[in-house]
């Protein structure tokens, strides 16, 4: 895991030819039903159709369960950055860039 200035994220993604998943959210009452996995799979498929070689997303390092979920989907942490303190940002800790390295084949294929 390499430290980085998080403002470089877009430059890194361009160099990686990466399909960036900006966010995935499922309401609490609908969790544990495979919905997030399906959303990531569908986004990955769209990235493949658009010609991207890599899939990436960001997450807070301190959210261990979320990190484990993304790892189970084939992502690994490749960069990290501390969250800069700011009056309008309540989050603390580190944000990480997670990548697949290449777009994986979907389970349904």
C-alpha positions as CSV (number, residue, x, y, z in Angstrom):
1,X,0.0,0.0,0.0
2,X,1.5,3.3,-1.1
3,X,0.7,6.6,0.6
4,X,-0.5,9.3,-1.7
5,X,-1.9,12.8,-1.8
6,X,-5.6,12.0,-2.5
7,X,-6.0,14.9,-4.9
8,X,-3.9,12.8,-7.4
9,X,-6.7,10.2,-7.6
10,X,-8.0,11.2,-11.0
11,X,-4.6,11.3,-12.5
12,X,-3.8,7.8,-11.1
13,X,-7.1,6.5,-12.5
14,X,-6.4,7.9,-15.9
15,X,-3.0,6.2,-16.0
16,X,-4.6,2.9,-14.9
17,X,-7.3,3.1,-17.6
18,X,-9.6,2.5,-14.6
19,X,-13.4,2.3,-14.4
20,X,-14.1,4.2,-11.1
21,X,-17.1,3.1,-9.0
22,X,-17.9,6.3,-7.2
23,X,-20.1,4.8,-4.5
24,X,-22.3,1.8,-3.6
25,X,-25.0,2.1,-1.0
26,X,-27.8,-0.2,0.1
27,X,-30.4,0.7,2.7
28,X,-29.9,-1.2,6.0
29,X,-33.2,-3.2,5.6
30,X,-32.0,-4.5,2.3
31,X,-28.4,-5.5,3.2
32,X,-27.2,-9.1,3.2
33,X,-29.2,-9.9,0.1
34,X,-26.4,-9.7,-2.5
35,X,-27.6,-6.3,-3.8
36,X,-24.2,-4.5,-3.4
37,X,-22.5,-7.5,-5.1
38,X,-24.9,-7.2,-8.1
39,X,-24.4,-3.5,-8.3
40,X,-20.6,-3.9,-8.5
41,X,-20.9,-6.7,-11.0
42,X,-23.2,-4.6,-13.2
43,X,-20.9,-1.6,-13.0
44,X,-17.9,-3.8,-13.8
45,X,-19.7,-5.2,-16.9
46,X,-20.4,-1.6,-18.0
47,X,-16.7,-0.8,-17.5
48,X,-15.7,-3.8,-19.6
49,X,-18.1,-2.7,-22.4
50,X,-16.5,0.8,-22.3
51,X,-13.0,-0.7,-22.8
52,X,-11.5,-0.2,-19.3
53,X,-8.8,-2.5,-18.1
54,X,-9.2,-1.9,-14.3
55,X,-12.0,-1.3,-11.8
56,X,-11.3,0.9,-8.8
57,X,-13.1,2.5,-5.8
58,X,-12.4,4.2,-2.6
59,X,-13.3,3.3,1.0
60,X,-12.4,4.3,4.5
61,X,-9.7,2.0,5.9
62,X,-11.3,2.0,9.3
63,X,-14.4,0.3,7.9
64,X,-13.0,-3.2,8.1
65,X,-16.2,-5.1,7.2
66,X,-16.5,-3.0,4.0
67,X,-12.9,-3.5,3.1
68,X,-13.3,-7.2,3.6
69,X,-16.4,-7.2,1.3
70,X,-14.5,-5.3,-1.4
71,X,-11.6,-7.8,-1.1
72,X,-14.0,-10.7,-1.5
73,X,-15.1,-9.0,-4.8
74,X,-11.5,-9.1,-6.0
75,X,-10.3,-5.6,-5.0
76,X,-7.1,-4.9,-3.2
77,X,-5.7,-1.8,-1.5
78,X,-3.1,0.0,-3.6
79,X,-3.0,3.5,-2.3
80,X,-3.8,5.3,1.0
81,X,-4.1,8.9,2.2
82,X,-5.0,10.4,5.6
83,X,-8.3,12.3,5.7
84,X,-7.3,15.9,6.1
85,X,-9.1,17.6,9.0
86,X,-11.6,20.2,7.9
87,X,-14.6,21.8,9.7
88,X,-17.0,20.4,7.1
89,X,-15.6,16.8,7.1
90,X,-16.5,14.7,10.1
91,X,-14.6,11.5,8.9
92,X,-11.3,10.7,10.5
93,X,-8.7,8.1,9.6
94,X,-7.5,7.1,6.1
95,X,-9.1,6.7,2.7
96,X,-7.8,3.9,0.4
97,X,-7.9,3.3,-3.3
98,X,-8.8,-0.3,-4.0
99,X,-8.3,-1.9,-7.5
100,X,-9.0,-5.1,-9.2
101,X,-5.9,-4.9,-11.4
102,X,-8.0,-6.0,-14.3
103,X,-11.7,-6.4,-14.8
104,X,-12.7,-9.8,-13.5
105,X,-15.1,-12.2,-15.2
106,X,-18.5,-12.0,-13.6
107,X,-19.9,-14.8,-11.6
108,X,-23.0,-15.0,-13.9
109,X,-20.9,-15.5,-17.0
